[in-house]
Amino acid sequence: MAASTTSPPDRSFRVVAPVIALCWLAVFFDGMDVNIYGATMPHLLADESLGFTSASAGSIGSWTTFGN
């Protein structure tokens, strides 16, 4: 049986660029939770009626890794 020869798949920039863009967007939005946490937590800690402490803020910050 003769071995068939096939040409390699087309991997031009036009084909790869959308994949790279989607990967970049995924990484960008994956980091948004930490960004929002950092922007809102000082305000939550300042409002004493919510009952947040530095310890609870640290725990929530640690959990942001598992929230995705």
N, C-alpha and C positions, 0 to 999 in steps of 0.2 A: 504494500500500500504506500502510495506516495505521500510525503508530508506536505500539507497545505501551507502555503505562505500567505500570511495576512499582513496588511499594513498596520502599523501602530495606530492607536486611536488619536484623533485630532485633539491636541492639547494646546491650542493657540490661546493667547491672552483673552481673546473674545469669548472663549469657552470657559476659561478658568476664572475670569474676573468676577462673575456673579457668585461663584462659590466662595471666593475670598471675601467678597462684600458681605455675604450672609454670615460667614464665620466671624468677621469683625463686629457685625451688629450683635451677634449672640454674646460675644465677650463684653461688648459695651453695656448691653442691658443686664448682663449678669452682675456687673459691678455697680449698677444703679442702687441696689438695696443698701449697700454699705454707704454710698454717698448720701442717700436720703436719711439713713440712720444718723450719720454724723451731723447732718444739718438740723435734725429735729430733736435729738436727745438733749442738747443743752436747754432748749425751751421746755421740754417735759420735766427735766430736773428742777427748773426754776419754779414751776407751778407745784407748790407743796400739796395742793388738794388731790393731786394724782397719786401721791405716795411713792413715787420712784426714789430709790436711793442709788448711791454710786455702785453698790453691789449688784442691784437689779439691772442697772444700765450696763454693767460689765457682762452680766449673764446674757442679756439680750444681744449685745454686741458679739458674743461668742456664738450665739445661735444663728447669726446671719449667714454663716457658712453652710449650715444645713438646710436653710430655707429655700434653696434653689432646687 
